[in-house]
Amino acid sequence: MSDARPTREPGKRTLVLWRHGQTAWNVERRFQGKTDIPLDDTGLRQAQRAAGLLAGLRPTDLLASPLRRAAETAQSLAAVTGLAVRYDKDLIERDGGEWEGLTSHEIRERYPAEHAAWEPPGGETSAQVAKRVGTALERALDELPPTGRLVVASHGAALRLGMSHLLGLPEEVWERLGGLSNCCWSVLTEMRNGGWRLAEHNAGTLPEPVLSDDRADNGA
């Protein structure tokens, strides 16, 4: 039995990668990873505001990480559009291993070498996350009609790394893509050759500090 992906019919698909709203751990600058933290009140308001804007794109499909902060974010768009949310566990945030629950300061103090390399003990490497999330995105896009518009609600590091995989960027340039602020999104559009173009990045807000688990946001 072949594991080859189906040939995707050429089209003009649109992919919107949407980071979840704010959580209490974001504010405390704690590494969340796969820990299941819900949105706080601010995060819920952010999700509702963003949903009103993203509904204007007329999405045709809605996919999310099953972690509550992403699932709750996706539900805000489902409520506006009537779309059902589908979930994929491969869209969860990077496994932070021993870093989960620790603040940025605690990680720097306790794990200086690992912090410098951005490799959480017992967690995932950037390459592992990029492949996991990128493969999940490819899988979802294979099922999307040629003119479909897919919104994916997920997490900062997961989306930045998955996006890098989808764009075919080599690992040494991944950090050139900045992080996503809470409840902001990036838009990728399909090219004639089946590749992807980054049309917008970190849209939805004026530039502001990004509070997340992503290396791009931690001065590493």
C-alpha positions as CSV (number, residue, x, y, z in Angstrom):
1,M,0.0,0.0,0.0
2,S,1.5,3.3,-1.1
3,D,2.0,6.2,1.4
4,A,2.3,8.7,-1.4
5,R,0.1,11.8,-1.2
6,P,-2.6,12.3,-3.8
7,T,-1.9,14.7,-6.6
8,R,-3.5,18.0,-5.8
9,E,-5.5,19.6,-8.6
10,P,-4.1,23.1,-9.4
11,G,-6.1,26.0,-8.1
12,K,-6.2,29.2,-6.1
13,R,-6.5,27.9,-2.6
14,T,-6.0,30.2,0.4
15,L,-4.5,29.2,3.7
16,V,-5.0,31.3,6.8
17,L,-2.8,30.4,9.8
18,W,-4.4,31.9,12.9
19,R,-2.7,31.9,16.3
20,H,-4.9,31.5,19.4
21,G,-5.9,34.4,21.7
22,Q,-4.1,35.4,24.9
23,T,-3.8,33.1,27.9
24,A,-2.8,33.7,31.5
25,W,0.5,31.9,30.8
26,N,1.2,34.1,27.9
27,V,1.0,37.1,30.2
28,E,3.2,35.4,32.8
29,R,5.6,34.4,30.0
30,R,5.3,30.7,30.9
31,F,6.2,28.1,28.3
32,Q,2.9,26.4,27.5
33,G,3.8,23.8,24.9
34,K,1.3,21.0,24.9
35,T,0.0,22.0,28.3
36,D,-3.8,22.6,27.9
37,I,-4.3,26.2,29.0
38,P,-7.6,28.0,28.2
39,L,-8.0,31.5,26.9
40,D,-8.3,34.3,29.5
41,D,-11.0,37.0,29.2
42,T,-8.7,39.1,27.0
43,G,-8.1,36.1,24.7
44,L,-11.8,35.5,24.3
45,R,-12.4,39.1,23.3
46,Q,-9.4,38.9,20.9
47,A,-10.9,35.8,19.3
48,Q,-14.3,37.4,18.9
49,R,-12.8,40.5,17.2
50,A,-10.6,38.5,14.9
51,A,-13.4,36.2,14.0
52,G,-15.4,39.1,12.7
53,L,-12.5,40.1,10.5
54,L,-11.7,36.6,9.2
55,A,-15.3,35.9,8.4
56,G,-14.9,38.6,5.7
57,L,-12.5,36.2,3.9
58,R,-15.5,33.8,3.5
59,P,-13.6,30.7,4.7
60,T,-14.8,27.3,3.4
61,D,-13.1,25.1,6.0
62,L,-12.0,25.4,9.6
63,L,-9.3,23.3,11.3
64,A,-7.8,23.6,14.7
65,S,-5.4,22.1,17.3
66,P,-7.5,20.3,20.0
67,L,-5.8,22.2,22.8
68,R,-8.4,24.5,24.5
69,R,-6.7,27.8,23.6
70,A,-6.8,27.0,19.9
71,A,-10.1,25.2,20.0
72,E,-11.8,28.1,21.8
73,T,-10.3,30.5,19.2
74,A,-11.7,28.4,16.3
75,Q,-15.1,28.2,17.9
76,S,-15.4,32.0,17.8
77,L,-15.1,31.8,14.0
78,A,-17.4,28.8,13.8
79,A,-20.1,30.9,15.6
80,V,-19.9,33.6,13.0
81,T,-19.6,31.5,9.9
82,G,-21.6,28.4,10.7
83,L,-18.6,26.2,9.8
84,A,-17.9,23.1,11.8
85,V,-14.5,22.9,13.4
86,R,-12.4,19.9,12.6
87,Y,-9.4,19.0,14.8
88,D,-6.0,17.5,14.1
89,K,-3.7,16.6,17.0
90,D,-0.7,17.2,14.8
91,L,-1.4,20.9,15.0
92,I,-0.7,21.1,18.8
93,E,2.1,23.3,20.0
94,R,5.7,22.3,20.3
95,D,6.4,19.8,23.1
96,G,8.4,21.8,25.6
97,G,9.5,18.9,27.7
98,E,11.0,20.1,31.0
99,W,10.4,23.7,30.1
100,E,6.6,23.6,30.3
101,G,5.2,25.8,33.0
102,L,8.5,27.6,33.5
103,T,8.9,31.3,32.9
104,S,11.3,32.7,30.3
105,H,13.6,33.8,33.1
106,E,13.5,30.4,34.8
107,I,14.4,28.6,31.5
108,R,17.4,30.9,30.9
109,E,18.7,30.4,34.5
110,R,18.2,26.6,34.7
111,Y,18.9,25.6,31.1
112,P,21.4,28.1,29.7
113,A,22.9,25.7,27.1
114,E,19.6,24.3,26.0
115,H,18.1,27.8,25.8
116,A,20.9,29.0,23.6
117,A,20.3,26.1,21.2
118,W,16.5,26.3,21.8
119,E,16.2,22.6,22.4
120,P,13.9,21.8,25.4
121,P,15.1,18.7,27.3
122,G,12.6,16.0,26.7
123,G,10.8,18.1,24.1
124,E,10.7,18.5,20.3
125,T,13.3,20.0,18.0
126,S,12.3,22.7,15.6
127,A,12.8,20.3,12.7
128,Q,10.4,17.8,14.3
129,V,7.7,20.4,14.8
130,A,8.1,21.8,11.3
131,K,7.7,18.4,9.7
132,R,4.7,17.4,12.0
133,V,2.8,20.6,11.5
134,G,3.8,21.0,7.8
135,T,2.6,17.5,7.1
136,A,-0.7,18.2,8.8
137,L,-1.2,21.3,6.7
138,E,-0.4,19.5,3.5
139,R,-2.8,16.8,4.4
140,A,-5.6,19.3,5.0
141,L,-4.8,21.2,1.7
142,D,-5.0,17.9,-0.2
143,E,-8.6,17.7,0.8
144,L,-9.4,21.4,0.0
145,P,-11.1,22.2,-3.3
146,P,-9.2,24.3,-5.8
147,T,-10.9,27.5,-4.7
148,G,-11.1,26.6,-1.0
149,R,-10.2,28.9,1.8
150,L,-8.9,27.1,4.9
151,V,-8.5,28.7,8.3
152,V,-6.2,26.8,10.8
153,A,-6.3,27.9,14.4
154,S,-3.1,26.7,16.2
155,H,-0.1,28.0,18.1
156,G,2.8,30.4,17.6
157,A,5.8,28.1,17.2
158,A,3.7,25.4,15.5
159,L,2.4,27.8,12.8
160,R,5.7,29.6,12.2
161,L,7.6,26.3,11.7
162,G,4.8,24.6,9.8
163,M,4.6,27.6,7.5
164,S,8.4,27.5,7.0
165,H,8.0,23.8,5.9
166,L,5.2,24.6,3.6
167,L,7.1,27.5,1.9
168,G,10.1,25.2,1.4
169,L,12.4,27.4,3.5
170,P,15.7,25.8,4.6
171,E,16.1,25.5,8.4
172,E,18.9,28.1,8.6
173,V,16.5,30.9,7.6
174,W,13.4,29.9,9.6
175,E,14.2,32.6,12.3
176,R,13.8,35.3,9.6
177,L,10.0,34.8,9.9
178,G,8.9,36.7,13.0
179,G,6.4,35.3,15.5
180,L,2.7,35.7,15.5
181,S,1.0,37.9,18.1
182,N,-2.0,36.5,20.0
183,C,-5.0,36.1,17.6
184,C,-3.1,37.4,14.6
185,W,-2.7,35.4,11.4
186,S,-0.7,34.8,8.2
187,V,-2.1,34.3,4.8
188,L,-0.6,31.9,2.2
189,T,-1.9,31.8,-1.4
190,E,-1.4,29.0,-3.9
191,M,0.9,29.6,-6.8
192,R,0.5,28.3,-10.4
193,N,3.2,25.6,-9.8
194,G,1.5,24.3,-6.7
195,G,3.8,26.1,-4.3
196,W,2.9,28.7,-1.7
197,R,3.4,32.5,-1.4
198,L,3.3,34.3,1.9
199,A,0.8,37.1,1.2
200,E,0.5,38.5,4.7
201,H,2.3,37.8,8.0
202,N,1.2,38.6,11.6
203,A,-1.8,40.5,10.3
204,G,-4.6,41.9,12.5
205,T,-2.8,44.3,14.7
206,L,-0.2,47.1,14.8
207,P,3.3,45.8,15.7
208,E,3.5,44.9,19.4
209,P,5.5,42.5,21.6
210,V,4.8,38.9,20.9
211,L,4.2,36.7,24.0
212,S,4.7,33.1,23.1
213,D,6.8,29.9,23.3
214,D,8.4,30.5,20.0
215,R,12.2,31.0,19.7
216,A,11.6,34.0,17.4
217,D,9.9,35.8,20.3
218,N,12.4,35.1,23.1
219,G,15.5,36.8,21.9
220,A,17.2,33.4,21.4
